[in-house]
Structure formats: structure tokens, C-alpha cells
Amino acid sequence: MKVRISTNRPFNGAKRILIRGTNWIGDAVMTLPAVSAVRKTFPYARISILAKPWVAEIFNLSKDVDEVILFQSPGIHSGVAGKFRLSQELRAMKFDTAILLQNAIEAAIISCLAGIPVRAGFNSDGRGLLLTHSVRRTEAIRKVHQTEYYLEMVKSLGCQSAGTNVRLRPGKDYDALAEEIFDAHGVGREGILVGMAPGATYGPAKRWFPERFAAVADRMIEDYHARVIIFGSNQDGESADQVQQNARHPLISLAGKTNLKEAIAVMARCNLFISNDSGLMHVAGALNIPTVAIFGSTNPITTSPVGDKSVIIHKDIDCSPCLKETCPSDFRCMDMISVDDVYDVVRRLLK
């Protein structure tokens, strides 16, 4: 396998482009401006996204993507044999260019084994020699918002920015899907619909207290006759249960009961969304839903929601953002955020 060092010159003439997508929902949303830049630069190319199944729906909603290829690991692409199988599947598709938004060395190895002649991305994880077009990942680039982080990478490769706005626009089939879910779970059609995402995959340091989510839900039900739906994955089931147990009024939990497409269908009907820093927070922002984003251990400068109707609640204390999974001290960053802090923003957004 012949490998050459990057010249960082634009890869003119690309006709079949493979973009290796990121593995997390929020990250996938934040890569969409970079995908749009690739489309703007190569308007007639066929653009395919290689993505894990649980984030695929984000890219299915992008008008800039022609095809989503599932990277099924766990599944048929697991292990060394699975990665080789995937690389041979990609080789048969005859891609001429690979843009690796995912930073792992695995992405570079697979694109090399697939025989893709142009391989571009950040020079992270020791993969620089596997790339033909590498971009230095500087300290400065790590400190900007993630939408800019990915966009700057493709701009360094010669792509033209199409802007940083992110909008997910579900079609009519999502409306029909939402109606089915409403009927199945007894969700009425009258009044304000509020979504809540009290979980967060990375760890408990990102999670505001379930009893405070419950208190906000109760006040919305009492003051606005709101219908409150809890969203999340299977891993968020405990957080969802704790919110329900602490609430005085019945809440509807869809945590672990929907796939991403179904969750998006219902979220698109919400009048308001309240969330920890999570993938669904980014989806809500991209759907342009008024969103209350609660930040503790993570950094709102780099991972705030993309929507222009989002309000961040964050207490600026000396140890935050620590970016840790669990709090090593007194969890002040979240404890200082009161029910009134969140509810005041809720009332403002609902006006």
C-alpha cells in the first residue's frame, strides 16, 4: 500500500465521495455544516455517508447526502474480519475520495483497505501517514464549537463553506409516524407539548437532578396544561423512571421505546424541549424547537445546541467545565441550577 504525506491541496475532480460520519447523535448533527461544504464544493459528486445505525437517521435527513451506508458494528462488521469485510464492500463501490470526520485510526485503516486513493481528515490518533491529505488538529481548533471544528477541517482541504446553520426538516412521513406513536401511547392533541431528555450517555456529571426535572414538569402541567413526554435511549431508562416517580402528575415516557426516527417524529411536534447536554438536545436545536439546555460538566462554548431558539443554563464556577463522567467533589455546577432558574426560561420561551 503506497502512502504519501499530505500536501493539503484540494482534491479536484472527486466524483464518488465517502464521508465517515461520527458515532454519536450530537456529533452527527454538528458535522452537517461540514457535509454541506463538501456538497457545495462538489455539487455533482455522489456523496455517501458511512455511519453507525443509531445515527444514520441524522444523515438520512440531510439534503446533501445521496446515500447512507451502515457500519454494522456490533454486527457483521465487528472485529478484524468484519472490518475487512466492510473495506471490501466499500472497495466494490469504487470511491475516489474519503473524508474522515471521525477521528479514529480505524477510519483511516478501513479507507486504505478499501483502496480509496484520496484519504483526508485530521491527523489525530497517529493516522497521519495513512492519509493523503491530513489536517493538523491544533489546540486552537479544539476550543471552537464543534460545528466549526468539523467545518474548518474540510475548509482546510479546499472546501467552500455553506454556512454553519443546521436545520433538520422531517417530511410528511414523520407526521404520520408521530400520529401513530401518539395513538399508541395515549398522547392527546390539545395544548402545549413539551419534551424532556433527563439522561445523558457520557455520565452522571452531565445530568441535572431527576426530582428537579419532575418539579418543572409539574409546574408546566399546572400552569399550562402541558403534555410532557420523556425521551431517551434504553440507557436513559433509570433517569426517566426517576423523573416519573418524583412527579405529582402523570408523564409519558418514550425512553427506550423509540428508534431515532420515531423520536425525531415526535420531537418535531414539541413546542418546547428541556434537556441536559445530550444528542437529543442537538436534535431539538436542529429542529428549531425552543430548547432549554442545561450544562454542568461540559463546555457550552464547544457543544451548545445549534438552534437559534436555544437558551443555555450554566453556572460559571472554577471547576467547570471539568469534562468528567462523574463529579469528584460536590456537584455544584448542577446543584446551583434551581427549578426556578429553568422554569423562568421555560416561561419566557413559551410566551
N, C-alpha and C positions, 0 to 999 in steps of 0.2 A: 504494500500500500504506500503510495507516494504522498508525502506530507510536505507542505511548504508553509513558511511563515507568512502571516498576514501582511498585505500591502494596504489594507483598508480602502481600496479603491472601489467604487460602485460596481456591482455585478450586472453589467448591461446585458440585455437580451434574455433575461430569465423568462421562461415560458411555463415551467411546471415547478411551483414553489411549495415546499413543505415547511410549515411552521410548527415547531414543537411547542405546544402550549404548556402552561403551568398547571400544577396539580391541585391547586386549591381554588375554591369558588371565588373568593375575593380577589385573589391574584389574577384569575382569568378575566374578571371584569376590568381590572386595572391594566391589562395588556391590550385591550381593544383599540385604544388610540394608536398603538404601535402597529397593529394589524391593519388599521385604516391607512396608515402611512405607507405600508407595503402595497396595498391596493392602489393608492393614488400614484405611486411611482411606477407600478406595473399594471396598468388598467386592463390589459388584455391577457395577462397570465392566468393560469389556473392555480388558485391558492387552496391548498389543503391544510387542515389542522390535525396534528396528531395529539390526542388528548385522552386522559383517563375518562371512563364512562360517567363518573359523578360530576364532571364539569362540562361535559360535551354540550349540554343544552345552552350554555352561555354562547358558545361559538355557533350553534345552530341558529341563534337569533341574529347573528351578525350578517349584514348585507354584503360584507366584504369577503366572506368565506364561501367557496364553492362546494367544499366537501369536508366532512369531519371523519377522520379515521380513528377508530377506538384502539387505544393501547390497553389491552385487557390483562392487566397485572394488578391484583390477583386474577388468575385465569390462564388462558392459553399462551400468554406472553410472559409468564413468570419464569424466573431462573435463567440460567445461561442459555439453555435450549430454547426457551421462549423468546428471549431477546434475539437470538439468531433467526428464529422463525419470523419474527417481526421484521428484521432487517431484510430478509429475503422477500417478504411480501412488499416492502417498500421498494426494493430493487426492481421488482416487476412493474412498478408504476412509473419508472424512468423519470424520477425527479432530477432536475438540473441544479436546483438550489435548495439548501436547507438553512432556515433561520431559527436558531435555538433560543427561544425565550426562556426556557427552563435552564437553570444554571448548572445542572449536574453533569459530571463527566459521562454518565450513561448516555445522555442525549447525543454527545459527540461520537461516542463509540458506535451507536446504532446507525447514525448517518454515514459514518465511514464504511461500516459493513454493508450498508445499502448501496454503496458505490455512487453516492451523490457528490459530484465533482466540486461544487461550491458549498462550503460549510461555514456559517457565520454566527457569531454570538460573543458574549462576554468571555474573557479569558480566565474564568473562575475555575475552581476545583482541579487545577493542574491540567486543564484540557487544551491549553493554548496551542500546542503542537498538533493537535488533531483538527484544528480549524484552519481554513484557508484565509478567512477574513475575521480576525479577532479584534475585539474592542476592549481596551483596558478599563477595568472596573475600579475607578478611583474612589478615594474616601469621600470626595465631594459628591459623586453620583449616588453614593449610598445614602446620603442625607436628604435627598429631594423626595417629593411624593412619588409613589410607585408608578403612577401613570407616566410621569416624566422620566423615571428610571428606565422603563422599557422603551419609551419613545426616543430617548437620547441614544439608546443603543442602535436602533435602526437608522436614526438620522446620521450617526457616525459611519454607517455603512453606505450612506449616499441617498437614503430615502427622504422624501419630502413629507413634512408634517401635514396632516389633515386636521390638526387641532387636537385639543385634549377633552372635548366634550364626549361624554359616554351616555348613550341612550339605548335601552333595550325596549323594543316595541313589539310586544306579542301580537300575533294575528287573531283573527276571529275564532280559530280553533281553540285558543286559550280561553275565550269567553265561554264556549260550550263546555270545556273541561271544568272551569270554575263552577258552573251551574251544577254539574254532576256531583262535584265534591260538596257543594252547599247542601244539596238534597241528601247526600249520604250521611252527613254529619249534623243535619238539622240546623243549619245556619240560616237565620231569617234574612230577608232582603231589605228590611226597613232600618233606617238610622245609620249612624256612623259605624264603619268597620275599622277596627284597629288591630294591627298585627304586633306581636311581641316575639322577640328572639332572646330568651334569657340565658341561653347556653353560649359556649364558645369552645371550639375544638382544642385550642392550644393549651388551655389550662385554667384553673380556678382564679388566677390573678386577673383574668380578663372579665370575670363575671360579677356584675352587681348583685346585691342580695335578693334572693327569691321573694322574701317577705316584702321587700320594697317594690318589686315589680307587681306583686299582688295588691299592695296598697294603692298604687297608681291605677291599676285595672279597676279596682272597686270604685275609686273616685270618678273615673270616666263613665262607668256604668251608672252611677248615681246621678252625676251631673249632666251627662249627655245621652243616656240610654244607649251607650255604645255596645256593640258586639265585639268581644275580644277573642282573638284567635292566637294560640301559641304555636310558633313554628320551630322547627329544628330537625336534626337527624336522630338516628337511633341513640347516638352517644349523648344527646341532649335530653333524653327521657327523664333522668333524675331531676334536672333543673326544672323541666316542665311540670313534673309531678309536685315538686316543692311549691311552685307558684300556685298551682291549683289548690293545694292543701291549705295555703295561707290566705287564700281569697275568701271573702264572705259571699261572693256571688259566683254563679256557675261560669266557668270559662270553657272554651272549646280548644282542645289540644290536638294539633295535627303533627306533633313531634314524632318522628319515626314512622309516620303513616303516609307520607307522600314522597315521590321522587322529586327531582329538582324542577322538572317541567310543571308538575302539579302544584308545587309550592309557588312557582312564578305566576301561574294562572290565578291563584287565589290572592297572592300579594298585589297583583296588578289592580285588584278591585278595592284595596285598602285605601282609606282616607288618611291614615297615619301609621307610622311604623316606629316602634321603640326597640332598641337593640343594643347589646354590647358590641364591641369591635369584633365583627364576625363576617363570614362570607355573605350571609343574608342581609346584613347591613349594607354591603356594597351593591347587592342586587336591588334593594329598596331604593338606594340613591340613583342607580342607573334607570330604574323605572320612573324616576322623577316623583316619587312619593315623599311628602313631608316626613322627614326622618329625625328622630331624636337618637343621637349616637353617644353612648356612654363609654368613656375611655378611662382605664385605670393604669395598668402596667405597660400599655403600648403607646405608641407615639402618633398623635393625631396629625403631626406635620407630614408624616410619610404614608399613613394608611387611613386618612379620613375618608368618609364616603364621597363618591364622585358627584352626587346630585347637588344642584344649586338650591334645593329646598331642605337641606340638611342643617341641623344645629348640633354642634358638638358640646357635650358637657364633660369637663375635665378640670381637675383641681391641680394647680401647679405647685407641687411640693418637691422638696430637694431630692427625693429618691425616685421620682417618676419622670420619664418612663424608664423602668428597670428592665423591661422585656423578659421578665422571668415568668415561668409557668405558675409557680406558687410564691406567695408573698413571704419573705424571710423575716418580716417584722410585724407591724401592727395593722397592715392593710388600710392605711389612712387614705390612700388615693381613692378607694371606693367608699370607705366609711364616711368621708366628708361630703359625699354626694347624697343629699337628702331626698326624701319623697317630694318635698316642696320644690326643690331645685328642678326636678324632672317635670313635675306637674305644671309649674309655671310656664315652662317651654311648651308643654302639650297644649295648654290653653291659648297661648299665643299662636301656635300653628293652626289650631282648629278655628281660629277667627277667620 
